[in-house]
Amino acid sequence: MRNMLGARIGEKHTYRDWNLGWVGVTIDFPEAKTYLVDLPGGNGSIDLTTTLTGGDVKYKDRNISLEFNLRDEDFIYWADVTTAIADYLHGQRLRIILDIDTTFYYYGRLMLDTEKTDKEESKVVLSGSVDPYKYELYSSLEKWRWDDLSFVNGIIREYKDLKVNGSLEVIIPGRRMPVVPIIECSTAMTVKYNGNTFSLPPGKSRAFDINTHEGNNHLIISGNGSISIDYRGGVL
């Protein structure tokens, strides 16, 4: 069963499309973008990491490495498969969904790692860099499947075509990644968030002061019509 596991990269699955047996995955945590100012003649330094970011830490991309085996195949098949893999993904920014973590996806570029891939050892290694956060598989406007939902950390989000008759409170459980949601209104409305009120024009818009954070985010919508809130959470 373990070797049947793998990853969906874009529209391809490593086992079903390329017959790659799962060996393991290494995903580094992203390095924080820190900004320290040395104190000449003094102890330590001044940490200005969050001074210009509204109190939030920013991160660099994270490294990822996926290792597989391709056993009992001749050299010609090996060459065909590795060529097909390289042709499909090299340099492309694609979604990467691990079978062991289907609630989220990574987004970035992979390549066939020629330094680690070895025909004699039947080893295929895909490596590259991805965004610092992994994203929820479904946005709040997309139709989700029970099979992809984790009962440990999954969140069911249904913020599509909500009816507003005067006033409506929407509670968005936020994850670690700050998100400015896209809000689509059928008519002009207002939204109250963190004690401030913002105007929402008909159609799609973003109020950049509505920067949702980890924990429950309370939005009070006022008006008459329908509203959809496009939100996709992310975690480290």
C-alpha positions in Angstrom: 0.0 0.0 0.0 2.8 2.4 0.8 4.3 2.2 -2.7 0.8 3.1 -4.2 0.9 6.4 -2.4 2.4 9.4 -4.1 1.6 12.9 -5.1 -0.6 14.6 -7.6 1.5 17.2 -9.5 -0.7 19.3 -11.7 -2.9 16.8 -13.5 -0.5 13.9 -13.1 -0.2 11.4 -10.3 3.2 9.9 -9.6 2.0 6.3 -9.2 -1.0 6.1 -11.5 0.6 8.0 -14.4 4.4 7.2 -14.0 4.4 4.0 -11.9 6.6 5.6 -9.3 6.6 3.8 -5.9 6.5 6.2 -2.9 9.6 6.2 -0.8 9.4 9.5 1.2 9.2 13.3 1.2 11.3 16.0 2.8 9.7 19.4 3.1 11.7 22.1 4.9 10.0 24.8 6.9 10.4 28.2 5.4 13.1 30.5 6.7 11.7 33.7 8.3 12.7 37.0 6.7 14.3 38.6 9.7 15.8 42.2 9.9 18.2 42.7 12.8 20.1 46.0 13.3 23.3 45.6 15.2 24.0 48.0 18.2 27.6 49.2 17.9 29.1 49.3 21.4 26.0 47.6 22.9 24.6 44.2 23.6 22.5 42.3 21.1 20.5 43.9 18.3 17.2 45.6 17.5 14.7 43.3 15.8 12.8 45.1 13.1 11.4 42.0 11.5 7.7 43.0 11.8 8.1 46.7 11.8 7.0 47.2 8.2 4.7 44.2 7.9 1.9 45.0 10.3 3.3 42.7 13.0 3.4 39.6 10.7 6.5 37.6 10.0 7.2 37.1 6.3 8.9 33.9 4.9 11.1 32.8 2.1 10.2 29.9 -0.2 10.6 26.4 1.2 12.5 23.4 -0.3 10.8 20.2 -1.2 12.1 16.8 -2.2 10.0 13.7 -3.3 11.7 10.4 -3.6 10.3 7.4 -5.5 11.5 4.1 -6.9 10.9 2.6 -10.3 11.7 -1.1 -10.1 11.8 -4.0 -12.6 11.8 -1.8 -15.6 14.3 -1.9 -18.5 16.6 1.0 -19.5 14.4 2.1 -22.4 11.3 2.4 -20.1 13.4 4.2 -17.5 14.5 6.7 -20.1 11.0 7.2 -21.4 9.5 7.8 -18.0 12.2 10.2 -16.8 11.9 12.1 -20.1 8.1 12.3 -19.7 8.5 13.6 -16.1 11.0 16.2 -17.0 9.0 17.3 -20.0 5.9 17.7 -18.0 7.0 19.5 -14.9 10.5 21.1 -15.4 10.2 24.8 -14.7 6.4 24.8 -14.4 4.6 26.2 -11.4 2.1 23.5 -10.4 0.0 22.3 -7.5 1.5 19.5 -5.5 -1.0 17.4 -3.4 0.5 14.7 -1.2 -1.7 11.6 -0.7 -0.8 11.7 3.0 -2.0 15.3 3.3 -4.9 15.9 0.9 -6.5 18.8 2.8 -3.7 21.1 1.5 -1.6 21.6 -1.5 1.8 23.1 -2.1 2.5 25.4 -5.1 5.8 25.8 -6.8 8.3 24.4 -9.3 9.8 20.9 -9.3 12.5 19.4 -11.4 13.9 15.9 -12.0 16.9 16.0 -9.7 19.6 14.5 -11.9 22.2 14.5 -9.1 20.0 12.2 -6.9 18.1 10.2 -9.5 19.9 6.9 -10.2 18.9 4.1 -12.6 21.1 1.5 -10.9 19.3 2.2 -7.6 15.9 2.5 -9.3 15.6 5.9 -7.6 13.8 9.0 -8.9 14.0 12.3 -7.0 11.9 15.4 -7.7 13.1 18.5 -6.0 12.4 22.2 -6.1 11.0 25.1 -4.2 7.4 26.0 -3.2 5.5 28.9 -1.6 6.1 29.2 2.2 2.5 28.4 3.0 0.6 25.3 2.0 -2.9 26.2 0.9 -6.3 24.7 1.6 -7.3 22.4 -1.3 -10.6 24.2 -1.7 -11.5 27.8 -1.5 -14.7 28.8 0.2 -16.5 29.1 -3.3 -15.4 25.7 -4.6 -17.4 22.4 -4.3 -15.5 20.2 -1.9 -15.5 16.4 -1.4 -15.7 14.5 1.9 -12.9 12.2 0.8 -10.5 15.2 0.8 -11.6 16.6 4.1 -9.4 15.9 7.2 -11.4 15.3 10.4 -8.4 16.6 12.3 -7.7 20.0 10.8 -10.2 20.4 8.0 -12.5 23.4 7.8 -15.7 23.4 5.8 -16.1 26.8 4.3 -19.4 27.8 2.6 -19.5 31.5 1.9 -21.1 31.4 -1.6 -24.3 33.3 -2.4 -25.1 34.2 1.2 -28.4 36.1 1.5 -28.3 39.5 3.2 -31.5 41.0 4.4 -30.5 44.0 6.4 -27.6 42.5 8.3 -25.6 39.2 8.3 -22.6 38.1 10.4 -20.1 35.9 8.7 -17.4 34.2 10.9 -14.3 33.1 9.1 -12.0 30.7 11.0 -8.6 32.0 10.0 -5.4 30.0 9.7 -1.8 31.1 10.1 -1.6 32.8 6.7 -3.0 36.3 6.6 -5.6 36.6 3.8 -7.4 39.5 2.2 -10.6 37.8 0.8 -12.3 38.7 -2.4 -15.9 39.8 -1.8 -18.5 39.8 -4.5 -21.8 41.6 -3.9 -25.0 41.7 -6.0 -25.6 45.3 -4.8 -23.6 47.9 -2.9 -23.2 47.0 0.7 -21.0 47.7 3.7 -18.9 45.4 5.9 -17.7 46.0 9.5 -14.5 44.4 10.5 -12.4 45.0 13.7 -14.5 48.1 14.5 -14.1 49.7 11.1 -16.7 49.9 8.3 -15.9 49.6 4.6 -18.0 50.2 1.5 -18.4 47.3 -0.9 -19.4 48.1 -4.5 -21.4 45.8 -6.7 -19.2 43.1 -8.2 -15.9 41.8 -7.0 -13.6 43.8 -4.8 -11.0 43.7 -2.0 -10.8 45.8 1.0 -7.1 45.5 2.0 -7.8 46.5 5.6 -9.8 43.3 5.9 -6.7 41.3 6.4 -8.0 38.1 8.2 -5.8 36.6 10.9 -5.5 33.3 12.8 -8.6 32.7 14.8 -12.2 33.7 14.3 -12.7 36.8 12.0 -16.2 38.4 12.4 -17.5 40.3 9.4 -20.9 42.1 9.7 -22.4 42.7 6.3 -25.1 45.3 5.9 -27.4 45.7 2.9 -29.8 43.7 0.8 -28.9 41.2 -1.8 -26.4 38.3 -2.0 -22.7 38.1 -1.2 -19.9 35.6 -1.8 -16.6 35.7 0.1 -13.7 34.0 -1.7 -11.3 32.8 1.0 -8.5 30.2 1.0 -6.5 29.6 4.2 -2.9 28.6 4.5 -0.6 27.0 7.1 3.1 26.5 7.5 
